[in-house]
């Protein structure tokens, strides 16, 4: 009788401790906890084994998108600031990882550097070549995709 009460107390303490540890994590995970007893055990918990299962959270990268170029009409050979949003990881349990990361930046499908993203904000400064043509140009973090178009005007 005493050993059965001890087993129940240890099982309850273990589950409580695990839930308390998860609540202290920076990413809050809502676990589905399942306690399973061995099928060969009587309801009195004699020689039982406790299993606690928590779900695995699938991660998905939210690619950044360009949302603004400053100045809106860039001059040949001038410096422009490219601003975007996204560039973080979201998991299927509701968690976010917004640590700093970089993504390739394409101007008219040609790599022009990296877009730095941190906490859902992305930004980089680049200098336009003197040889770039006047007119509309396209920016993106993926080839063959147009996130944003902007105008280049002659000096």
C-alpha positions in Angstrom: 0.0 0.0 0.0 2.8 2.5 0.9 4.8 1.6 -2.2 1.7 2.2 -4.4 1.2 5.7 -2.8 4.9 6.4 -3.3 4.6 5.4 -7.0 1.6 7.7 -7.5 3.3 10.6 -5.8 6.4 10.2 -7.9 4.3 10.0 -11.1 2.4 13.2 -10.2 5.6 15.0 -9.2 7.3 14.1 -12.5 4.5 15.3 -14.6 4.1 18.5 -12.6 7.9 19.2 -12.8 7.9 18.7 -16.5 5.0 21.0 -17.1 6.6 23.6 -14.8 9.9 23.4 -16.7 8.1 23.9 -20.1 6.3 27.0 -18.8 9.7 28.6 -18.0 10.9 28.1 -21.6 11.1 31.2 -23.9 8.9 29.5 -26.4 5.6 28.3 -24.9 4.6 24.9 -26.0 1.2 23.5 -25.2 2.0 19.8 -24.8 -0.4 17.0 -25.2 0.6 14.8 -22.3 -0.3 11.2 -22.3 0.3 9.0 -19.3 0.3 5.3 -20.3 0.5 2.4 -17.9 1.8 -1.0 -19.0 -1.1 -3.2 -20.1 0.1 -6.0 -17.9 -0.4 -4.0 -14.7 -3.3 -4.1 -12.3 -5.2 -0.9 -11.5 -3.2 -0.7 -8.3 -0.1 0.4 -10.3 2.1 -2.5 -9.3 5.3 -2.6 -11.3 4.0 0.0 -13.7 6.0 2.1 -16.1 5.2 5.8 -16.7 5.5 7.2 -20.2 5.1 10.9 -20.9 4.8 12.0 -24.6 5.2 15.5 -25.9 4.6 16.5 -29.5 7.4 17.4 -31.9 7.0 20.9 -33.4 7.6 21.2 -37.1 9.5 24.4 -38.1 8.7 26.6 -41.1 10.9 29.5 -42.3 8.8 32.6 -43.1 10.8 34.2 -45.9 11.2 38.0 -45.8 9.4 40.2 -48.3 10.7 43.6 -49.4 8.2 46.3 -48.3 10.0 49.6 -49.0 12.9 51.2 -50.7 14.2 54.6 -49.6 14.4 56.9 -51.4 11.5 55.8 -53.6 13.2 57.2 -56.7 16.8 56.2 -56.6 19.6 57.9 -58.5 22.1 56.0 -60.5 25.1 55.3 -58.3 23.3 56.3 -55.1 22.8 54.4 -51.9 19.4 52.9 -51.2 17.9 51.4 -48.1 15.9 48.2 -48.6 13.4 47.4 -45.8 11.3 44.2 -45.4 9.4 42.1 -43.0 9.5 38.4 -42.1 12.7 36.4 -42.0 11.9 34.3 -38.9 11.0 30.7 -38.1 7.6 29.6 -36.8 6.8 26.2 -35.4 3.6 24.2 -35.5 3.2 24.5 -31.7 2.9 28.3 -31.9 6.5 29.2 -31.1 8.6 31.8 -33.0 12.4 32.1 -33.5 13.1 35.7 -34.5 16.9 35.5 -34.0 19.1 37.3 -36.6 19.5 35.7 -39.9 20.4 36.7 -43.5 18.7 36.0 -46.8 20.1 36.5 -50.3 18.8 39.7 -51.9 18.2 39.8 -55.7 17.9 42.9 -57.9 16.4 42.0 -61.2 17.3 38.3 -60.5 21.0 39.1 -59.8 22.4 38.7 -56.3 23.3 42.1 -54.8 24.1 41.0 -51.2 22.3 39.8 -48.1 19.2 41.1 -46.4 19.6 41.1 -42.6 16.5 40.2 -40.6 15.9 40.4 -36.8 12.6 40.3 -34.9 10.4 40.5 -38.1 12.3 43.5 -39.5 14.7 43.3 -42.4 17.0 46.0 -43.7 20.2 46.5 -45.8 21.8 49.4 -47.6 23.3 48.9 -51.0 24.8 51.2 -53.6 23.4 51.1 -57.1 25.9 50.8 -59.9 26.4 53.7 -62.2 25.8 51.2 -65.1 22.3 50.2 -64.0 19.6 51.3 -66.5 17.0 53.9 -65.6 13.5 52.7 -65.1 11.7 50.1 -63.1 13.7 47.4 -61.2 12.6 44.5 -59.0 13.8 43.3 -55.6 13.2 40.0 -53.9 14.7 37.4 -51.6 13.9 34.7 -54.2 14.9 34.4 -57.9 12.1 34.9 -60.4 9.8 36.5 -57.8 9.0 40.3 -57.6 8.5 41.4 -54.0 8.9 45.1 -54.7 9.5 47.3 -57.7 11.1 50.7 -57.6 12.2 53.5 -60.0 15.8 54.4 -60.8 16.2 57.8 -62.3 19.2 59.3 -64.1 21.4 61.8 -62.2 
